[in-house]
């Protein structure tokens, strides 16, 4: 706290390095869950546009306009990714919360986690996920075998609201048997029950 006061100006600016990251890099997601929407799911965004069910002048949907999306992507590429990458390279990252969209579909997730391993400071980083757990193999890596088995501190909240047909109805895109197999595989790597939990939307 003393350091924060000393290194923060009256305007709120600080030179302190960011150590905890909660960047929702984008809304890329392969599901259309019934309780979700366009801001958190690219599948829902496409659905809204395909059926002309959005208003480019409505404040909550203006971000879907091509010109605004281009500005968001520009900021993302020139600032967000740059700042995050610098934090990883400088080894100042202490915590990452991967949340989307679906973070396991993002290339930056896999590249960043692999880079932390390459730099050898994975024991200093706490990693948290909110994931639909539909894909644990991506870009030639397995989430558990190649990544999390090397990290000391991690936990996953796996989105699910029902088993079998009920789960597939609530979360369009879910393949229950694949989800169940992914969870069973993940359980082989846990040291306590809190590491891999189900996250229900009530």
Secondary structure in CASP SS format (residue, H / E / C, confidence):
PFRMAT SS
TARGET T0000
AUTHOR 0000-0000-0000
METHOD secondary structure of the structure
MODEL  1
X C 1.00
X H 1.00
X H 1.00
X H 1.00
X H 1.00
X H 1.00
X C 1.00
X E 1.00
X C 1.00
X C 1.00
X C 1.00
X C 1.00
X C 1.00
X E 1.00
X C 1.00
X C 1.00
X C 1.00
X C 1.00
X C 1.00
X E 1.00
X E 1.00
X C 1.00
X C 1.00
X C 1.00
X C 1.00
X C 1.00
X C 1.00
X C 1.00
X C 1.00
X C 1.00
X C 1.00
X E 1.00
X E 1.00
X C 1.00
X C 1.00
X C 1.00
X C 1.00
X C 1.00
X C 1.00
X C 1.00
X C 1.00
X H 1.00
X H 1.00
X H 1.00
X H 1.00
X H 1.00
X H 1.00
X H 1.00
X H 1.00
X H 1.00
X C 1.00
X C 1.00
X C 1.00
X C 1.00
X C 1.00
X C 1.00
X C 1.00
X C 1.00
X C 1.00
X C 1.00
X C 1.00
X H 1.00
X H 1.00
X H 1.00
X C 1.00
X H 1.00
X H 1.00
X H 1.00
X H 1.00
X H 1.00
X H 1.00
X H 1.00
X H 1.00
X H 1.00
X H 1.00
X H 1.00
X H 1.00
X H 1.00
X H 1.00
X H 1.00
X H 1.00
X H 1.00
X H 1.00
X H 1.00
X H 1.00
X H 1.00
X H 1.00
X H 1.00
X H 1.00
X C 1.00
X C 1.00
X C 1.00
X C 1.00
X C 1.00
X E 1.00
X E 1.00
X E 1.00
X E 1.00
X C 1.00
X C 1.00
X C 1.00
X C 1.00
X H 1.00
X H 1.00
X H 1.00
X C 1.00
X H 1.00
X H 1.00
X H 1.00
X H 1.00
X H 1.00
X H 1.00
X H 1.00
X H 1.00
X H 1.00
X H 1.00
X H 1.00
X H 1.00
X H 1.00
X C 1.00
X C 1.00
X H 1.00
X H 1.00
X H 1.00
X C 1.00
X E 1.00
X E 1.00
X E 1.00
X E 1.00
X E 1.00
X E 1.00
X C 1.00
X C 1.00
X C 1.00
X C 1.00
X C 1.00
X E 1.00
X E 1.00
X C 1.00
X C 1.00
X E 1.00
X E 1.00
X H 1.00
X H 1.00
X H 1.00
X H 1.00
X H 1.00
X H 1.00
X H 1.00
X H 1.00
X C 1.00
X C 1.00
X E 1.00
X E 1.00
X E 1.00
X E 1.00
X E 1.00
X E 1.00
X E 1.00
X C 1.00
X C 1.00
X C 1.00
X C 1.00
X H 1.00
X H 1.00
X H 1.00
X H 1.00
X H 1.00
X H 1.00
X H 1.00
X E 1.00
X E 1.00
X C 1.00
X C 1.00
X C 1.00
X H 1.00
X H 1.00
X H 1.00
X H 1.00
X H 1.00
X H 1.00
X H 1.00
X H 1.00
X H 1.00
X H 1.00
X H 1.00
X H 1.00
X C 1.00
X C 1.00
X C 1.00
X C 1.00
X C 1.00
X H 1.00
X H 1.00
X H 1.00
X E 1.00
X E 1.00
X E 1.00
X E 1.00
X C 1.00
X C 1.00
X C 1.00
END
